Amino acid sequence: MCILAPTYIPRGFRFVQALGATTVQFAWEPPLAVDEVNIRGFHKAYQIEMFRLDDPENSLRVISNIPPNQAGIILFNAPANGLVGARIRIETDRYLGPTSPVIEFQTREGRPGPVTNLRGSQHAGNGILLFWEPPDEPNGLDQPSIIIQDRNQLSYLIGGLKPNTKYRVQVRARTVAGLSISPAMIELTTNYSLVPSKPKFIVSYRGTTFFNVSFDPNAMAIHGSLYYVQYKEDER
Protein backbone atom coordinates (compact mmCIF):
# COMPACT_ATOMS: atom_id res chain seq x y z
CA MET A 1 0.00 0.00 0.00
CA CYS A 2 1.42 3.37 -1.03
CA ILE A 3 0.99 6.12 1.58
CA LEU A 4 1.12 9.60 0.10
CA ALA A 5 2.23 12.82 1.74
CA PRO A 6 -0.62 14.87 3.22
CA THR A 7 -2.04 17.85 1.36
CA TYR A 8 -4.13 19.10 4.28
CA ILE A 9 -3.33 22.60 5.60
CA PRO A 10 -4.80 23.62 8.98
CA ARG A 11 -7.40 26.35 8.57
CA GLY A 12 -7.77 29.56 10.53
CA PHE A 13 -4.25 29.68 11.97
CA ARG A 14 -4.09 32.98 13.85
CA PHE A 15 -2.19 34.97 16.43
CA VAL A 16 -4.33 35.49 19.54
CA GLN A 17 -2.21 37.62 21.86
CA ALA A 18 1.24 38.33 23.27
CA LEU A 19 1.49 37.37 26.93
CA GLY A 20 5.08 38.54 27.33
CA ALA A 21 8.18 39.45 25.36
CA THR A 22 8.65 35.84 24.20
CA THR A 23 5.29 34.29 25.17
CA VAL A 24 2.57 34.19 22.50
CA GLN A 25 -0.74 32.42 21.98
CA PHE A 26 -2.02 30.85 18.74
CA ALA A 27 -5.26 29.19 17.69
CA TRP A 28 -6.53 27.28 14.64
CA GLU A 29 -9.51 25.25 13.45
CA PRO A 30 -9.50 21.46 13.92
CA PRO A 31 -9.85 19.26 10.82
CA LEU A 32 -13.29 18.12 9.71
CA ALA A 33 -14.32 14.60 8.75
CA VAL A 34 -14.10 15.51 5.07
CA ASP A 35 -10.42 16.42 5.57
CA GLU A 36 -9.41 12.78 6.17
CA VAL A 37 -8.86 12.25 2.46
CA ASN A 38 -6.25 15.05 2.45
CA ILE A 39 -4.57 14.05 5.72
CA ARG A 40 -3.68 10.71 4.08
CA GLY A 41 -2.73 8.72 7.12
CA PHE A 42 -2.61 8.99 10.89
CA HIS A 43 -2.64 12.59 12.10
CA LYS A 44 0.22 12.38 14.57
CA ALA A 45 0.76 16.02 15.62
CA TYR A 46 0.97 19.67 14.62
CA GLN A 47 4.17 21.59 14.02
CA ILE A 48 4.58 25.38 14.28
CA GLU A 49 7.49 27.42 12.94
CA MET A 50 8.32 30.95 14.16
CA PHE A 51 11.00 33.31 12.85
CA ARG A 52 11.98 36.95 12.55
CA LEU A 53 10.87 38.29 9.21
CA ASP A 54 14.14 40.22 8.81
CA ASP A 55 16.30 37.12 9.50
CA PRO A 56 14.21 33.96 9.04
CA GLU A 57 17.08 31.53 8.53
CA ASN A 58 19.02 32.33 11.71
CA SER A 59 16.02 32.91 13.98
CA LEU A 60 13.88 29.88 13.08
CA ARG A 61 12.17 28.11 15.99
CA VAL A 62 10.42 24.79 15.28
CA ILE A 63 7.88 23.49 17.80
CA SER A 64 6.96 19.87 17.11
CA ASN A 65 4.79 17.18 18.71
CA ILE A 66 1.82 19.44 19.42
CA PRO A 67 -1.03 16.98 20.21
CA PRO A 68 -3.47 16.51 17.31
CA ASN A 69 -6.53 17.12 19.49
CA GLN A 70 -5.44 20.69 20.31
CA ALA A 71 -6.76 23.78 18.53
CA GLY A 72 -4.54 26.31 20.29
CA ILE A 73 -1.28 26.65 22.19
CA ILE A 74 0.84 29.06 24.24
CA LEU A 75 4.51 29.12 23.23
CA PHE A 76 7.34 30.56 25.31
CA ASN A 77 10.22 30.98 22.85
CA ALA A 78 9.11 33.58 20.32
CA PRO A 79 11.80 36.06 19.17
CA ALA A 80 11.46 39.24 21.25
CA ASN A 81 11.15 42.82 19.99
CA GLY A 82 10.55 42.18 16.33
CA LEU A 83 8.14 41.53 13.50
CA VAL A 84 7.68 37.77 13.67
CA GLY A 85 6.23 35.29 11.20
CA ALA A 86 4.59 31.96 12.04
CA ARG A 87 3.07 29.05 10.13
CA ILE A 88 1.58 25.66 10.98
CA ARG A 89 1.47 22.19 9.39
CA ILE A 90 0.50 18.67 10.38
CA GLU A 91 2.71 15.65 10.98
CA THR A 92 1.71 12.13 9.99
CA ASP A 93 3.55 8.87 10.65
CA ARG A 94 5.83 9.44 7.67
CA TYR A 95 5.46 12.95 6.35
CA LEU A 96 5.12 16.63 7.10
CA GLY A 97 2.25 18.41 5.42
CA PRO A 98 2.47 21.72 3.56
CA THR A 99 2.64 24.85 5.70
CA SER A 100 -0.10 27.41 6.11
CA PRO A 101 0.33 30.98 4.87
CA VAL A 102 2.64 33.01 7.12
CA ILE A 103 0.93 35.22 9.69
CA GLU A 104 2.74 38.26 11.11
CA PHE A 105 2.74 39.81 14.57
CA GLN A 106 4.88 42.15 16.67
CA THR A 107 6.53 41.03 19.90
CA ARG A 108 7.50 43.23 22.85
CA GLU A 109 10.93 44.20 24.08
CA GLY A 110 12.53 41.54 26.26
CA ARG A 111 15.61 41.03 28.36
CA PRO A 112 18.70 40.92 26.13
CA GLY A 113 21.08 38.07 25.61
CA PRO A 114 24.62 38.28 26.99
CA VAL A 115 27.14 40.65 25.47
CA THR A 116 29.60 38.88 23.19
CA ASN A 117 33.37 38.74 22.86
CA LEU A 118 34.08 40.22 26.29
CA ARG A 119 37.79 40.77 26.75
CA GLY A 120 40.08 42.96 28.82
CA SER A 121 43.62 44.09 29.37
CA GLN A 122 45.70 45.45 32.22
CA HIS A 123 45.91 49.21 32.36
CA ALA A 124 48.62 50.91 34.41
CA GLY A 125 49.09 49.44 37.89
CA ASN A 126 45.52 49.52 39.10
CA GLY A 127 43.17 49.46 36.13
CA ILE A 128 41.39 47.07 33.77
CA LEU A 129 40.30 48.12 30.27
CA LEU A 130 37.26 46.17 29.03
CA PHE A 131 35.98 45.66 25.47
CA TRP A 132 32.88 43.82 24.22
CA GLU A 133 30.43 43.46 21.34
CA PRO A 134 26.62 43.85 21.45
CA PRO A 135 24.44 40.79 22.21
CA ASP A 136 23.52 38.47 19.35
CA GLU A 137 19.94 38.79 20.63
CA PRO A 138 19.50 42.40 21.77
CA ASN A 139 15.72 41.90 22.16
CA GLY A 140 15.18 45.64 22.40
CA LEU A 141 16.88 49.01 22.43
CA ASP A 142 20.01 49.01 24.56
CA GLN A 143 19.51 51.35 27.51
CA PRO A 144 22.22 53.41 29.23
CA SER A 145 23.28 51.92 32.55
CA ILE A 146 24.30 53.65 35.76
CA ILE A 147 27.97 53.43 34.76
CA ILE A 148 27.85 53.69 30.97
CA GLN A 149 25.57 56.43 29.70
CA ASP A 150 26.26 55.92 25.98
CA ARG A 151 24.45 52.90 24.52
CA ASN A 152 26.98 52.80 21.66
CA GLN A 153 29.96 52.58 24.00
CA LEU A 154 31.66 49.18 23.76
CA SER A 155 34.56 49.69 26.16
CA TYR A 156 35.11 50.85 29.72
CA LEU A 157 38.08 51.56 31.97
CA ILE A 158 37.81 50.40 35.58
CA GLY A 159 40.33 52.32 37.67
CA GLY A 160 41.29 52.60 41.31
CA LEU A 161 41.75 48.84 41.80
CA LYS A 162 44.35 47.10 43.94
CA PRO A 163 47.61 46.28 42.12
CA ASN A 164 48.58 42.65 41.47
CA THR A 165 45.08 41.43 42.39
CA LYS A 166 42.77 39.04 40.54
CA TYR A 167 39.33 40.45 39.69
CA ARG A 168 36.26 38.77 38.25
CA VAL A 169 34.35 41.16 35.99
CA GLN A 170 30.77 40.74 34.76
CA VAL A 171 29.18 42.78 31.96
CA ARG A 172 25.45 42.73 31.22
CA ALA A 173 23.33 44.43 28.59
CA ARG A 174 20.08 46.15 29.56
CA THR A 175 16.78 47.03 27.89
CA VAL A 176 13.59 48.48 29.36
CA ALA A 177 12.66 44.88 30.27
CA GLY A 178 15.74 44.47 32.46
CA LEU A 179 19.29 43.13 32.50
CA SER A 180 20.46 40.19 30.43
CA ILE A 181 19.81 36.93 32.23
CA SER A 182 23.34 35.61 31.73
CA PRO A 183 26.34 37.88 32.27
CA ALA A 184 29.52 37.73 30.24
CA MET A 185 32.39 37.18 32.65
CA ILE A 186 36.19 37.21 32.62
CA GLU A 187 38.97 37.12 35.22
CA LEU A 188 41.98 39.44 35.06
CA THR A 189 44.89 40.26 37.35
CA THR A 190 46.01 43.87 37.63
CA ASN A 191 49.62 44.88 37.10
CA TYR A 192 52.13 45.47 39.83
CA SER A 193 51.89 49.00 41.13
CA LEU A 194 53.85 51.50 39.06
CA VAL A 195 54.22 55.22 39.59
CA PRO A 196 52.63 56.86 36.53
CA SER A 197 54.55 59.37 34.47
CA LYS A 198 53.94 63.07 34.92
CA PRO A 199 51.32 64.13 32.36
CA LYS A 200 51.83 67.13 30.12
CA PHE A 201 48.77 69.32 29.78
CA ILE A 202 47.54 72.57 28.32
CA VAL A 203 44.87 74.96 29.57
CA SER A 204 42.48 76.43 27.01
CA TYR A 205 38.96 77.76 26.54
CA ARG A 206 39.19 80.11 29.49
CA GLY A 207 35.90 81.69 30.49
CA THR A 208 34.75 83.82 33.39
CA THR A 209 33.91 80.74 35.49
CA PHE A 210 35.56 77.81 33.68
CA PHE A 211 38.62 76.58 31.80
CA ASN A 212 39.51 73.40 29.92
CA VAL A 213 42.44 71.12 30.80
CA SER A 214 43.63 68.81 28.00
CA PHE A 215 46.23 66.03 28.02
CA ASP A 216 46.98 62.81 26.13
CA PRO A 217 47.38 59.71 28.36
CA ASN A 218 48.84 57.77 25.42
CA ALA A 219 51.82 60.12 25.39
CA MET A 220 52.77 59.00 28.91
CA ALA A 221 55.41 56.28 29.28
CA ILE A 222 53.51 54.80 32.25
CA HIS A 223 49.76 55.37 32.14
CA GLY A 224 47.53 56.05 35.06
CA SER A 225 44.04 54.60 35.43
CA LEU A 226 42.49 57.64 37.11
CA TYR A 227 43.37 61.28 36.58
CA TYR A 228 42.78 64.28 38.82
CA VAL A 229 42.96 68.00 38.19
CA GLN A 230 43.89 70.20 41.13
CA TYR A 231 43.72 73.96 41.03
CA LYS A 232 43.49 76.88 43.42
CA GLU A 233 42.83 80.57 43.25
CA ASP A 234 45.84 82.78 42.63
CA GLU A 235 46.51 84.47 45.96
CA ARG A 236 48.55 87.32 44.52
Secondary structure, DSSP 4 states (H G I P E B T S, - for coil): -PPPPP----EEEEEEEE-SSS-EEEEEEPPPGGGHHHH-S-EEEEEEEEEETTSHHHH-EEEEEE-TT-SEEEES-PPSSSEEEEEEEEEESS-BPPPPPPEEEEPPP------EEEEEEEETTTEEEEEEE--S---SPPPP-SS---TT--EEEE-SPPTT-EEEEEE--EETTEE-SS-EEEEEEPPPP-PPPPPPEEEE---SS--EEEE-GGGSSS--SS----------
